[in-house]
Protein backbone atom coordinates (compact mmCIF):
# COMPACT_ATOMS: atom_id res chain seq x y z
CA UNK A 1 0.00 0.00 0.00
CA UNK A 2 1.35 3.42 -0.97
CA UNK A 3 1.49 5.83 1.96
CA UNK A 4 1.27 9.59 1.78
CA UNK A 5 4.07 11.76 3.09
CA UNK A 6 1.57 13.26 5.54
CA UNK A 7 0.66 9.92 7.12
CA UNK A 8 3.49 10.39 9.62
CA UNK A 9 1.54 13.29 11.16
CA UNK A 10 -1.60 11.22 11.85
CA UNK A 11 -2.31 10.63 15.51
CA UNK A 12 -1.26 7.02 16.27
CA UNK A 13 -3.79 4.50 17.50
CA UNK A 14 -3.57 0.95 18.86
CA UNK A 15 -6.65 -1.27 18.78
CA UNK A 16 -8.71 1.85 18.17
CA UNK A 17 -7.28 3.65 21.22
CA UNK A 18 -5.38 6.93 20.68
CA UNK A 19 -1.77 6.90 21.83
CA UNK A 20 -1.45 10.68 22.14
CA UNK A 21 -1.61 10.50 25.94
CA UNK A 22 1.20 7.94 25.99
CA UNK A 23 3.30 10.10 23.64
CA UNK A 24 2.83 13.09 25.96
CA UNK A 25 3.65 11.23 29.19
CA UNK A 26 6.68 9.32 27.91
CA UNK A 27 9.15 12.27 28.16
CA UNK A 28 8.48 12.67 31.88
CA UNK A 29 9.63 9.10 32.48
CA UNK A 30 12.97 9.75 30.76
CA UNK A 31 14.04 12.71 32.91
CA UNK A 32 16.70 11.85 35.50
CA UNK A 33 15.45 12.32 39.05
CA UNK A 34 17.59 14.32 41.50
CA UNK A 35 19.20 12.46 44.37
CA UNK A 36 19.94 13.37 47.97
CA UNK A 37 23.69 12.97 47.49
CA UNK A 38 25.99 15.97 47.73
CA UNK A 39 27.57 15.23 44.35
CA UNK A 40 25.40 14.29 41.39
CA UNK A 41 26.43 12.48 38.25
CA UNK A 42 27.34 14.30 35.03
CA UNK A 43 23.86 14.04 33.54
CA UNK A 44 22.16 15.64 36.53
CA UNK A 45 24.87 18.32 36.73
CA UNK A 46 24.41 19.13 33.03
CA UNK A 47 20.63 19.24 33.44
CA UNK A 48 20.89 21.58 36.45
CA UNK A 49 23.33 23.87 34.61
CA UNK A 50 21.06 24.06 31.57
CA UNK A 51 17.97 24.83 33.66
CA UNK A 52 19.78 27.53 35.65
CA UNK A 53 21.17 29.23 32.54
CA UNK A 54 17.83 29.17 30.77
CA UNK A 55 15.98 30.51 33.81
CA UNK A 56 18.46 33.37 34.14
CA UNK A 57 18.07 34.35 30.48
CA UNK A 58 14.29 34.03 30.67
CA UNK A 59 13.84 36.15 33.79
CA UNK A 60 16.34 38.82 32.77
CA UNK A 61 13.78 41.23 31.21
CA UNK A 62 11.01 40.43 33.74
CA UNK A 63 10.34 42.20 37.00
CA UNK A 64 9.77 40.40 40.29
CA UNK A 65 6.10 39.84 39.52
CA UNK A 66 6.97 37.73 36.50
CA UNK A 67 9.40 35.51 38.40
CA UNK A 68 6.46 33.45 39.65
CA UNK A 69 6.19 31.99 36.14
CA UNK A 70 9.77 30.71 36.10
CA UNK A 71 8.92 27.13 37.05
CA UNK A 72 6.11 26.83 34.51
CA UNK A 73 8.12 28.37 31.66
CA UNK A 74 11.18 26.22 32.36
CA UNK A 75 9.10 23.05 32.62
CA UNK A 76 7.25 23.91 29.40
CA UNK A 77 10.45 24.46 27.44
CA UNK A 78 12.07 21.22 28.64
CA UNK A 79 8.84 19.38 27.82
CA UNK A 80 8.64 20.87 24.31
CA UNK A 81 12.32 20.13 23.63
CA UNK A 82 11.82 16.53 24.71
CA UNK A 83 8.76 16.08 22.47
CA UNK A 84 10.53 17.66 19.49
CA UNK A 85 13.72 15.65 19.93
CA UNK A 86 11.97 12.32 20.49
CA UNK A 87 10.00 12.93 17.30
CA UNK A 88 13.25 12.84 15.29
CA UNK A 89 13.84 9.20 16.20
CA UNK A 90 12.74 6.54 13.68
CA UNK A 91 9.26 5.06 14.06
CA UNK A 92 8.16 7.72 16.52
CA UNK A 93 5.39 10.29 16.55
CA UNK A 94 5.85 14.02 17.19
CA UNK A 95 2.85 15.39 19.14
CA UNK A 96 3.94 18.99 18.52
CA UNK A 97 3.23 18.60 14.78
CA UNK A 98 -0.47 18.70 15.73
CA UNK A 99 -1.84 22.25 15.59
CA UNK A 100 -4.56 21.41 18.10
CA UNK A 101 -1.99 20.43 20.74
CA UNK A 102 0.13 23.54 20.18
CA UNK A 103 -2.94 25.75 20.35
CA UNK A 104 -3.84 23.98 23.58
CA UNK A 105 -0.49 25.13 24.97
CA UNK A 106 -0.60 28.64 23.48
CA UNK A 107 -4.16 29.85 24.11
CA UNK A 108 -4.41 29.25 27.89
CA UNK A 109 -0.96 30.70 28.61
CA UNK A 110 -1.55 33.75 26.39
CA UNK A 111 -4.98 34.27 27.94
CA UNK A 112 -3.45 34.07 31.42
CA UNK A 113 -1.00 36.87 30.58
CA UNK A 114 -3.84 39.04 29.24
CA UNK A 115 -6.02 38.41 32.31
CA UNK A 116 -3.11 39.25 34.63
CA UNK A 117 -2.55 42.52 32.76
CA UNK A 118 -6.25 43.45 32.90
CA UNK A 119 -6.39 42.67 36.62
CA UNK A 120 -3.15 44.30 37.78
CA UNK A 121 -2.86 47.30 35.46
CA UNK A 122 -5.94 47.68 33.25
CA UNK A 123 -5.00 51.17 32.06
CA UNK A 124 -1.57 50.09 30.81
CA UNK A 125 -2.98 46.89 29.30
CA UNK A 126 -5.61 48.80 27.33
CA UNK A 127 -3.01 51.46 26.48
CA UNK A 128 -1.16 48.92 24.32
CA UNK A 129 -4.11 49.05 21.90
CA UNK A 130 -3.40 52.70 21.08
CA UNK A 131 0.20 53.90 20.55
CA UNK A 132 1.06 57.26 22.05
CA UNK A 133 0.89 60.25 19.71
CA UNK A 134 -1.56 58.67 17.26
CA UNK A 135 -3.44 61.20 15.09
CA UNK A 136 -7.13 61.43 15.97
CA UNK A 137 -8.47 60.22 12.57
CA UNK A 138 -6.37 57.04 12.84
CA UNK A 139 -7.44 56.12 16.38
CA UNK A 140 -10.38 53.81 15.45
CA UNK A 141 -8.35 52.05 12.74
CA UNK A 142 -5.33 51.50 15.00
CA UNK A 143 -7.48 50.18 17.84
CA UNK A 144 -9.01 47.60 15.49
CA UNK A 145 -5.58 46.63 14.09
CA UNK A 146 -3.98 46.31 17.54
CA UNK A 147 -6.93 44.28 18.82
CA UNK A 148 -6.64 41.88 15.88
CA UNK A 149 -2.88 41.57 16.40
CA UNK A 150 -3.49 40.82 20.08
CA UNK A 151 -5.84 37.94 19.30
CA UNK A 152 -3.54 36.61 16.55
CA UNK A 153 -0.69 36.06 19.04
CA UNK A 154 -1.74 32.58 20.25
CA UNK A 155 -2.45 31.51 16.66
CA UNK A 156 1.02 32.66 15.63
CA UNK A 157 2.58 30.73 18.51
CA UNK A 158 0.85 27.49 17.58
CA UNK A 159 1.26 27.81 13.82
CA UNK A 160 4.97 28.72 14.05
CA UNK A 161 5.80 25.62 16.09
CA UNK A 162 3.64 23.34 13.96
CA UNK A 163 4.86 24.66 10.60
CA UNK A 164 8.57 24.51 11.42
CA UNK A 165 8.45 20.96 12.73
CA UNK A 166 6.15 19.73 9.95
CA UNK A 167 8.35 21.24 7.24
CA UNK A 168 11.47 19.70 8.73
CA UNK A 169 9.94 16.23 8.96
CA UNK A 170 8.68 16.45 5.39
CA UNK A 171 12.11 17.48 4.09
CA UNK A 172 13.78 14.60 5.93
CA UNK A 173 11.29 12.10 4.51
CA UNK A 174 11.59 13.47 0.98
CA UNK A 175 15.40 13.39 0.97
CA UNK A 176 15.49 9.95 2.61
CA UNK A 177 13.10 8.61 -0.04
CA UNK A 178 15.22 10.14 -2.80
CA UNK A 179 18.39 8.57 -1.39
CA UNK A 180 16.70 5.16 -1.15
CA UNK A 181 15.40 5.35 -4.74
CA UNK A 182 18.71 6.60 -6.19
CA UNK A 183 20.89 4.02 -4.43
CA UNK A 184 20.57 1.18 -7.02
CA UNK A 185 20.65 3.54 -10.04
CA UNK A 186 23.19 6.24 -9.09
CA UNK A 187 25.15 5.27 -5.98
CA UNK A 188 27.31 8.41 -6.02
CA UNK A 189 24.31 10.72 -6.09
CA UNK A 190 22.67 8.62 -3.39
CA UNK A 191 25.73 9.02 -1.14
CA UNK A 192 25.71 12.78 -1.66
CA UNK A 193 21.99 12.83 -0.89
CA UNK A 194 22.66 10.85 2.29
CA UNK A 195 25.23 13.44 3.37
CA UNK A 196 22.66 16.18 2.79
CA UNK A 197 20.19 14.12 4.84
CA UNK A 198 22.66 13.87 7.71
CA UNK A 199 23.28 17.63 7.69
CA UNK A 200 19.54 18.28 7.53
CA UNK A 201 19.01 16.02 10.52
CA UNK A 202 21.55 18.03 12.52
CA UNK A 203 19.71 21.19 11.46
CA UNK A 204 16.42 19.70 12.61
CA UNK A 205 17.91 18.94 16.03
CA UNK A 206 18.80 22.63 16.32
CA UNK A 207 15.35 23.66 15.05
CA UNK A 208 13.67 21.39 17.62
CA UNK A 209 15.48 23.16 20.46
CA UNK A 210 15.23 26.67 19.01
CA UNK A 211 11.49 26.46 18.35
CA UNK A 212 10.80 25.35 21.92
CA UNK A 213 12.92 28.25 23.19
CA UNK A 214 11.17 30.75 20.90
CA UNK A 215 7.75 29.51 22.02
CA UNK A 216 8.56 30.13 25.69
CA UNK A 217 10.48 33.34 24.97
CA UNK A 218 7.49 34.91 23.19
CA UNK A 219 5.23 33.92 26.08
CA UNK A 220 7.64 35.63 28.48
CA UNK A 221 7.57 38.78 26.32
CA UNK A 222 3.77 38.76 26.39
CA UNK A 223 3.96 38.41 30.16
CA UNK A 224 6.44 41.29 30.37
CA UNK A 225 3.87 43.62 28.81
CA UNK A 226 1.28 42.78 31.46
CA UNK A 227 3.21 42.63 34.75
Backbone torsions as a table, in degrees:
resi	resn	phi	psi	omega
1	UNK	NA	132.2	179.9
2	UNK	-81.9	127.2	-178.7
3	UNK	-101.6	148.8	176.4
4	UNK	-81.3	155.9	177.5
5	UNK	-64.7	-23.0	-176.8
6	UNK	-89.9	0.3	178.4
7	UNK	-66.8	-23.2	-179.8
8	UNK	-69.1	-16.5	-178.8
9	UNK	-95.5	1.1	177.3
10	UNK	-73.8	140.8	179.5
11	UNK	-65.2	125.2	-175.5
12	UNK	-71.0	147.4	177.0
13	UNK	-134.3	154.5	176.5
14	UNK	-138.0	117.1	-176.4
15	UNK	56.0	38.0	179.0
16	UNK	80.8	-1.5	-179.3
17	UNK	-100.1	129.9	179.5
18	UNK	-68.7	140.1	-179.5
19	UNK	-102.2	14.9	-179.4
20	UNK	-63.1	-39.3	-179.7
21	UNK	-63.9	-40.4	178.2
22	UNK	-65.0	-40.3	179.3
23	UNK	-65.6	-29.9	-179.8
24	UNK	-82.0	-28.5	-177.8
25	UNK	-90.3	-17.9	-178.0
26	UNK	-60.4	-42.1	-178.8
27	UNK	-58.6	-32.6	-177.7
28	UNK	-67.4	-26.5	179.3
29	UNK	-73.5	-26.7	-174.1
30	UNK	-83.9	-14.7	-177.8
31	UNK	-70.6	135.1	176.8
32	UNK	-70.6	135.8	-179.0
33	UNK	-87.7	139.2	178.3
34	UNK	-67.3	151.9	-179.8
35	UNK	-112.4	170.4	179.2
36	UNK	-88.7	4.2	-179.7
37	UNK	-76.0	155.2	179.3
38	UNK	-67.5	-39.2	-179.1
39	UNK	-112.5	125.2	178.4
40	UNK	-93.9	169.9	177.1
41	UNK	-77.2	177.7	-174.9
42	UNK	-64.9	-37.2	-178.3
43	UNK	-65.1	-44.4	178.2
44	UNK	-67.1	-37.7	178.3
45	UNK	-65.2	-41.0	177.8
46	UNK	-66.3	-40.0	178.9
47	UNK	-64.2	-43.2	179.4
48	UNK	-64.9	-40.3	178.6
49	UNK	-63.5	-44.1	-179.4
50	UNK	-62.8	-44.5	-179.0
51	UNK	-64.8	-40.9	179.7
52	UNK	-65.6	-43.5	179.9
53	UNK	-64.9	-43.1	-179.9
54	UNK	-65.2	-42.0	-179.7
55	UNK	-63.4	-39.2	177.9
56	UNK	-63.3	-45.4	179.4
57	UNK	-65.9	-35.1	-176.9
58	UNK	-72.1	-38.9	-175.5
59	UNK	-89.3	-1.4	-177.4
60	UNK	-58.7	-48.0	-178.3
61	UNK	-84.9	-4.1	-175.9
62	UNK	-92.7	149.9	174.1
63	UNK	-84.4	-175.1	-175.1
64	UNK	-64.0	-29.0	179.5
65	UNK	-65.6	-30.0	179.8
66	UNK	-84.2	-9.2	-179.3
67	UNK	-69.5	-16.0	177.4
68	UNK	-65.9	-20.9	-177.3
69	UNK	-89.7	1.9	-173.4
70	UNK	-60.9	-45.2	-177.4
71	UNK	-63.5	-43.1	-178.4
72	UNK	-68.4	-42.9	-179.9
73	UNK	-65.0	-43.4	179.9
74	UNK	-64.8	-44.2	178.5
75	UNK	-62.8	-39.8	-179.9
76	UNK	-64.7	-42.4	-179.0
77	UNK	-67.3	-42.2	177.9
78	UNK	-63.0	-39.0	179.2
79	UNK	-65.1	-44.6	179.6
80	UNK	-66.1	-40.5	177.4
81	UNK	-61.1	-42.5	-179.7
82	UNK	-63.7	-44.1	179.0
83	UNK	-63.1	-43.2	-178.7
84	UNK	-66.8	-40.8	-178.3
85	UNK	-71.8	-40.5	178.6
86	UNK	-65.2	-28.6	178.8
87	UNK	-70.0	-14.1	177.9
88	UNK	-83.4	-11.4	178.2
89	UNK	-74.9	152.1	179.1
90	UNK	-64.7	146.0	176.6
91	UNK	58.7	37.3	176.3
92	UNK	-123.5	168.0	-179.4
93	UNK	-119.3	137.8	179.9
94	UNK	-102.2	105.1	-179.1
95	UNK	-62.5	-28.7	-176.7
96	UNK	-76.8	1.7	169.9
97	UNK	-84.9	-2.6	177.2
98	UNK	-92.5	120.4	-178.2
99	UNK	-63.3	-34.1	-178.9
100	UNK	-63.2	-39.9	178.9
101	UNK	-67.1	-44.5	-179.5
102	UNK	-65.3	-37.7	175.6
103	UNK	-67.5	-31.9	175.3
104	UNK	-65.1	-28.6	173.0
105	UNK	-78.5	-42.0	-169.4
106	UNK	-76.3	-46.5	-172.0
107	UNK	-64.3	-49.5	-179.7
108	UNK	-63.0	-39.3	-179.1
109	UNK	-69.9	-41.5	176.4
110	UNK	-63.0	-43.6	-179.9
111	UNK	-63.5	-35.0	177.5
112	UNK	-64.6	-40.5	177.8
113	UNK	-64.7	-38.9	179.1
114	UNK	-66.8	-43.0	-179.6
115	UNK	-64.4	-39.6	178.1
116	UNK	-62.5	-42.3	178.5
117	UNK	-64.5	-41.5	179.1
118	UNK	-67.3	-30.9	-178.6
119	UNK	-81.7	-41.8	-174.6
120	UNK	-83.6	-44.9	-178.1
121	UNK	-140.9	76.8	-176.3
122	UNK	-62.7	-33.9	-179.0
123	UNK	-66.2	-45.6	179.2
124	UNK	-68.2	-36.3	179.5
125	UNK	-65.6	-42.6	177.2
126	UNK	-73.6	-24.3	178.9
127	UNK	-67.6	-20.6	177.5
128	UNK	-68.7	-18.2	-179.5
129	UNK	-79.0	-11.8	-179.2
130	UNK	-138.2	105.0	178.8
131	UNK	-61.0	149.6	-178.3
132	UNK	-70.1	140.8	179.1
133	UNK	81.1	18.4	-179.5
134	UNK	-74.3	133.5	175.5
135	UNK	-60.2	147.1	-175.6
136	UNK	-59.1	-42.6	-179.7
137	UNK	-63.3	-23.7	-177.5
138	UNK	-91.9	-3.5	-175.6
139	UNK	-60.6	-49.9	-179.4
140	UNK	-61.9	-39.8	-178.7
141	UNK	-65.6	-44.5	-178.5
142	UNK	-67.0	-35.6	178.1
143	UNK	-63.4	-41.4	178.6
144	UNK	-65.5	-43.9	-179.1
145	UNK	-64.4	-44.8	-179.4
146	UNK	-66.8	-34.8	177.4
147	UNK	-66.2	-42.3	178.0
148	UNK	-63.7	-43.2	179.6
149	UNK	-64.2	-31.7	177.6
150	UNK	-66.2	-42.4	-178.4
151	UNK	-79.6	-14.3	177.8
152	UNK	-81.6	-17.8	-175.6
153	UNK	-54.6	-50.2	179.5
154	UNK	-65.0	-34.3	176.9
155	UNK	-64.5	-39.9	178.4
156	UNK	-66.0	-37.1	178.0
157	UNK	-62.0	-49.0	-177.7
158	UNK	-68.3	-42.9	-177.6
159	UNK	-68.5	-37.5	-179.8
160	UNK	-61.9	-46.7	-179.5
161	UNK	-66.2	-43.3	-179.1
162	UNK	-65.6	-46.2	-175.1
163	UNK	-66.0	-42.3	-178.6
164	UNK	-65.3	-43.6	-179.4
165	UNK	-71.4	-38.8	179.4
166	UNK	-64.7	-43.6	179.9
167	UNK	-63.6	-40.8	178.9
168	UNK	-64.6	-42.3	178.7
169	UNK	-65.5	-38.8	178.5
170	UNK	-64.9	-41.7	178.7
171	UNK	-63.6	-42.0	178.5
172	UNK	-62.1	-43.6	-179.3
173	UNK	-67.8	-39.2	179.0
174	UNK	-64.0	-47.1	-178.3
175	UNK	-68.8	-37.5	177.3
176	UNK	-64.6	-39.8	177.5
177	UNK	-65.2	-40.7	178.5
178	UNK	-63.8	-41.6	179.0
179	UNK	-64.9	-37.9	179.8
180	UNK	-67.9	-38.6	-178.9
181	UNK	-73.0	-37.4	-176.0
182	UNK	-79.6	-14.9	-174.9
183	UNK	-58.8	-46.7	179.8
184	UNK	-75.7	-23.4	-175.7
185	UNK	-92.3	-48.7	-178.1
186	UNK	-134.4	86.4	-176.0
187	UNK	-60.3	-36.9	-178.7
188	UNK	-64.1	-45.4	178.5
189	UNK	-64.8	-36.6	179.1
190	UNK	-65.0	-37.6	178.2
191	UNK	-66.7	-42.4	176.5
192	UNK	-62.8	-39.2	177.7
193	UNK	-65.0	-36.4	178.3
194	UNK	-66.5	-36.3	176.6
195	UNK	-64.5	-42.8	176.3
196	UNK	-61.0	-39.5	178.6
197	UNK	-62.9	-40.8	178.9
198	UNK	-64.5	-42.9	178.6
199	UNK	-66.0	-38.1	178.2
200	UNK	-66.1	-35.2	177.5
201	UNK	-65.1	-41.3	175.3
202	UNK	-61.6	-40.0	177.3
203	UNK	-63.3	-39.1	-179.4
204	UNK	-67.9	-32.0	174.6
205	UNK	-62.2	-43.5	177.5
206	UNK	-65.5	-41.6	179.6
207	UNK	-62.8	-39.5	-179.7
208	UNK	-60.5	-39.7	179.2
209	UNK	-77.3	-40.7	-177.0
210	UNK	-66.0	-41.3	-178.4
211	UNK	-66.0	-37.0	175.0
212	UNK	-64.5	-40.8	178.5
213	UNK	-65.7	-41.7	179.8
214	UNK	-64.8	-39.7	178.9
215	UNK	-57.7	-49.3	-178.4
216	UNK	-72.5	-35.5	-179.9
217	UNK	-63.3	-43.2	178.5
218	UNK	-65.5	-37.5	175.9
219	UNK	-62.8	-38.8	178.5
220	UNK	-67.5	-34.2	176.3
221	UNK	-68.4	-38.1	175.0
222	UNK	-64.1	-37.4	178.5
223	UNK	-68.4	-35.9	-179.4
224	UNK	-61.3	-34.1	179.9
225	UNK	-71.2	-17.0	-171.6
226	UNK	-118.5	5.8	177.6
227	UNK	-120.0	NA	NA
